């Protein structure tokens, strides 16, 4: 590949800051294509909830890794890393500039630094034994055992997520304890242009409030009900998108409409604060003023 000095662009920032329109303009300027760097936009059937790119953006510029998964599927950091790097390398081999867009700081860190995780071979007999135990004793028992040997993994994995519990226990039992580092982009040694869209805090919160109002107007309640009818539950990663738990409480009559909307907005703002904290801890981010919101 003749792209040893390739440049990979990143457009990052908190929710509702305007990453998608900025990225489309950048892609048109650079001759680039857009790759998902968002933990929930990889799922289909939840475009309102995940604030997926609008149809006009998708038609203007090719987008990759958006809406590729069923909401009931799991998608690990390692899976994302592999898929994202492979697509970036494919674009570079065709002289197309990759532009990663999203608010997942952990995804960005992994793309830049490489993936590091424990490795353990598959032990089918061990898995079969745990599946039988889970059926007889309940997955909560497996979660308690995981908590004893790997509290951090237990914190990340829901007690009902049998598949991930079994894999975590398998890693705990059979891993050598050595971390395995993978850097799929090392062979091209890319330079990174990391653009952080910045906005005054109160203006950001105003945008978040406006976005939530629009989501509700456009039918996010019906979108979430359809996901629940399909079988989405707390064991699935997609269930933990901001807005689902809040809306489930409203659907079940635990809160009224006013409290639902207030909680939805408040938790979205809190999520943006966590994103800002993450990105501001990272180096080499070039702060860019967010674009003004165009009148609708």
N, C-alpha and C positions, 0 to 999 in steps of 0.2 A: 504494500500500500504506500502511495506517495503522499502521505498526509502526516508525516512525522511532526510537523509544526502546526497541527490542526488546532483550531480554537473551538471550544464548546462554550456556548452561552447558557446562562441561567437567569431567569426572571423569577424572583422570589419576593415574598412579603406576606403580610397577614391577610386573612380573609377579607374580601370586599374592597381591597385597595385598588383593583383595576388591572390585575396581571394579564388577563386574557387579551383585552384590546391592545395593551402595550406590546405584548408578545407578537400579535399578528402584524402590527406595524413594523416591528423589528425584523420579523421573518421576511416581509415583503422587501425591506431595505437590503437585507443580507443575502437573500436567496436561500433562506433556511426553512426548516420544517420543525414542528412543535412536538415535544414529547412530554407526557404526563409526569409530573412530580408531585402528585396529590394522592393521599392514602385512600380517598373515597371516589374520586373521579375515574378510577380504574374499573368501577362497577357500573353495569348498565341498570336500567329500570329505576334509577333514582336521579335523573338529571336536575330536578328542582332542588332537592336536598343537598346534592353535592356541588351545586352551582356549576354544572358542566358547561363547557364552551357553547355559545349560541350557534345556531345553524349557519348564520352568515359567516362566522369565523371559520367553521369547519369547511365551508365551501370555498373560502378565500385561500386557505393554507392547509396542506395536509397535516393532520394531527395523528399521533401514534400513542398507543397504550391507554387510550380513553375508552371506557365502556367495554373492556375486553373480558370481564368476568361476570358470572352470575353472582348476585348478592349472597347466595348461600355457600359460595366457594370461599375457601381460605386462601390467603395470599401472603406469604412470608416476606420479610425483608430480603432474604436471599433470593427468592423468586423474582422480586421486583428488580433487584440489582442485576441479575443475569439478563432479564428481558430488556431492561433499559440500556445496558451496555451493548448488547448485541445490536439493538436498533441504532444506537448512536454510531457504532462502527460501520454498520451498513450504509448509513447516510453519508458518513465521511468518505467511504470508498467510492461514492458516486458524486463527490464534490458538493455535497449539500451540508449546510451548517446546521448542526443539532442545537435546538433551543429548548432546554428543560424549563418547564413552567409549573409552579405550584407553591404550596405553603408548607410542605413536609420537610422540616429542617433535617430530620434524621435521614431521609432519602438523599438529600444533598450531601450531607457529611459522608455517607457511604459511597456515593458516586465519586467524590473527590479522593477519599482516603482508601477506598477498597473495603471489601467485606471481611469481617473477622468473626469467626464463630467456632463453637466446638463441633468436632466431627465424631460420628459413631456409625459403624456399619449397621445395616438392617438385620434384626434378629427376629425372624418370623415366629419362632416358637415362643419367645418372650412376649411378643405382641399378642399372640393368640391367648396366652395365659392371662394377660392384663384385660383383654376384651371380655373374657369369660368372667373374670372377677368384677369388672365394671357392671356386667349384666346382672350378676348375683348380688353384689354388695353396693352398687351405685358408684358413679364417677366421683362423688364427693370423697370417698375413701381414697381413691387414687390421688386426688388433689391434696389431701392431708399428708400422704406419703411424700408427694413432691415438695410440699412446704417444708418437710423435715430435711430433705437432702439438697433442695435448691430453692430457697425462699424467693429469690428474684424471679425465677421462671414461674413459680406459683402465683406471684403477684400479677404477672402479665396474662396468665391463662385462666379463663373462666372455669369454674368447677364442673360445668356441664360439657366442656369441650373435650370429649373423650379422645379424639384423634391427636390433638396437640399434647394432651396430658401423657398419653402413651409414648409419644415421641420424646417428650422431655424426660420421662423416666428412663427411657432407653438410652438417651445421651448420658444421663447421670450415671447409669450403671456400666455402660460399655465404653464411654469416651476415655481416652488416655489423659484427659485433662488439659491437653495442649490445644491452644487456639490455632485454627487454620486460617491464614490470611489469603485472600484472593483479590488480585487487582487486574481486572480484565482490560483496563484502559492503559496499563503501564507500557504496552508495546508501542503506543503512539505518543506517549508523553504529552498529552494535550495541555495547552494553556487554557485557563479558565477566565471567562469574563462573567463575573457574578454581579448582577444588577439587582439591588434591593429597592423596591418601591416604598417610599416613605410618605407618611401623611400625618398631619397634626392629629393628636389622639382624639379630640372631640369630633373632628370631621370624620375620622375613621368610624367612630361609634355611630355617628349620624348615618353614614353609608350602610353600616351593618343593619341598623334599624329599618332603613328603607328597603334593603334587600329582603329582610324577613317579612315585611309587609307584602312585598311583591310575591314572595314564595307562597304566602298564605292565599293571596288573591288568585294565584295561578293554579292552586290545587295541591299544595304539598301534603295536606291531610289525606286526600284521596290516594296520593302516591304512596304514602307510608302505610295506609290501610291495605293497599294491594300487596305491598311487601310482606306485611304480617300474614295476609291470607295465603301467601306463597310459602310461608313457613319460617320467615325470618324471626330470630329469637336472640337472646343475649349470648348464645354460644357463637354467633357469627360476627366476624369483624365488622361487617357493614352496619350492623345494628348500633354500633357505637358512634356513628356520625352524629354531630351536634344537630339536635332537632328531633331525633327519633324518640328518645326517652320522654322528652317534654311533650311530644304529641301523643304518645301512648297514654300518658297520664290524663290528657284531655279526652281522648277517645274513650277511656275507661271511666270517665266521670269523676276522677280524683281531684281535678281542678276545673275552674270555669274558664271561659274563653279569654277573659282579660288576663288572668294569671298565667295561662298557657303562653300567650304572646309575650308577656313581660319576661317570663322565665326563658323562653326561646331567645329573646334578644339579649338578656343578661348573660346567659351561658355562651352565646356566640361572642360577646365582647370579652368574656373571660378567656375564651379560646384564643382570641386574637392577641391578648396580653401574653399568653404562653408562647405563641408563635414569635412575637416580638422579642421576648427574652431569649429564645433560642437563637434567632438570627443575629441579635446584637452581641452574642457571645462568639460568633464566628468571625474569622479574619478574612480580609481581602474582599469584603462586600462593598461595592460602589453604590452609595446612596443616591437614588434618583427621585426627584419629586414626582408624586403620582399625578396622572393626568386628571384634569377637572372632569367632573361628571357632565356629560352632554345632556341637555334637556330632552325628555322623551316626547 
